[in-house]
Amino acid sequence: MSRGFSRVVLVGNLGRDPEMRYSQNGTPITNFSIAVNRRRRGLDGNYQDETDWYRISLFRQHAENAAEWLKKGNKVLVEGQLQIRTYTGQDGVERTSVDVNADTFMNLTARDDAGDGGYRAPAGEGRQDQGSYGGGQSRPAPQTRDEDIDDLDDVPF
């Protein structure tokens, strides 16, 4: 029998601060939701903004890191397995929830941009990148000077 494969990569903004709890066997679990925005052209020719919400669950060390480093409004990349479930709400209406059991995440909001008093590089020093998992691996940004780029054709993107 052939097995299926479900994998999703999402980039969005946290809708609320992460909430960490522990399972009965002591495993850390962090939950949060992200909003993924997109713009598309409607039937009338005008652009419309749309937002999809995803519930994210992280486990073990990733859960602890997310609870420590992520805050409401942060832009985050999440990668994991997609799970769609239906449930009946308190009002008796059947709803659908799109959940992601995440394997990894990356905080895409710089600490100093988040307004939480994070690292700010002194003048002349390269900006520190938080790296994956909320700052666990730091590396200096590449240094370039305007005179290093003679022509726009030399820009690598």
Secondary structure as GFF3:
##gff-version 3
##sequence-region A 1 157
A	DSSP	beta_strand	8	14	.	.	.	ID=ss1
A	DSSP	beta_strand	19	22	.	.	.	ID=ss2
A	DSSP	beta_strand	28	41	.	.	.	ID=ss3
A	DSSP	beta_strand	47	59	.	.	.	ID=ss4
A	DSSP	alpha_helix	60	69	.	.	.	ID=ss5
A	DSSP	beta_strand	75	88	.	.	.	ID=ss6
A	DSSP	beta_strand	94	107	.	.	.	ID=ss7
A	DSSP	beta_strand	128	129	.	.	.	ID=ss8
A	DSSP	beta_strand	139	140	.	.	.	ID=ss9
A	DSSP	three_ten_helix	146	148	.	.	.	ID=ss10
A	DSSP	three_ten_helix	152	154	.	.	.	ID=ss11
###
